[in-house]
């Protein structure tokens, strides 16, 4: 590939049919920290990725030929994303993982049945996984989780309360904000992202469940583009509110200057 003659960036993305040898020979592996591979029916082995000595993040999407992840145990990968049809074979061998993104089929049962032996601090659950497991039962097997990203609706939200270190929570896409009603107060959560495309946000509930919230981001979708911040008025811990793609935002005047940011700003 001609890429070898160009300066190698830290982050690479490959879409289409390439072998791992093609990928390794196309760049200077020592510089690469992140690789995304998608829509690849040719990829079978990940062996050549061992030459990427600085590789920390790997994303595999629609790579049906990859059946065994064991090779990654010999790499420096700490953040792994497995999307749409990628096998989890060998996942149990990857004990150095810190962040795991899952949106692919897995074993029957709850999260306790997934072959993950790493002490995770971050977990992404896509809509495919959420529909498959149906519940967050078993998530407490990773007590050091600080970041949980939910992209589908699940039961068992109360299991999150067992995560004493959980500071960042994301509820977006096909996940329903009303799921937060299953939670007891969780003062450990300081950063909340809400971006459901299926349901409006109840900010009264947000205030009750997250009494020590410092940062809130709301991303609007579809016809749900009106945000009323009045229920959060006087919440002393709240230092930053970010609103994305809203047509109308109410209650901004009750916050100190600079607290609320709108992107883009609503049309007058």
Secondary structure, 3 states (H helix, E strand, C coil): CHHHHCCCCCEEEEECCCCHHHHHHHCCHHHCCEEEEECCCCCCCCHHHHHCCCCCEEEEECCCCCCCCHHHHHCCCCEEEEECCCCCCCHHHCCCCCEEEEECCCCCCCHHHCCCCCCCCEEEECHHHHHHHCECCCHHHCCCCCEEEECCCCECHHHHHHCCCCCEEEEEECCCHHHHHHCCCCCCCCEEEEEECCCCCCHHHHHHHCCCCCEEEEECECCECEEECHHHCCCCCCCEEEEECCCEEECHHHCCCCCEEEECCCCC
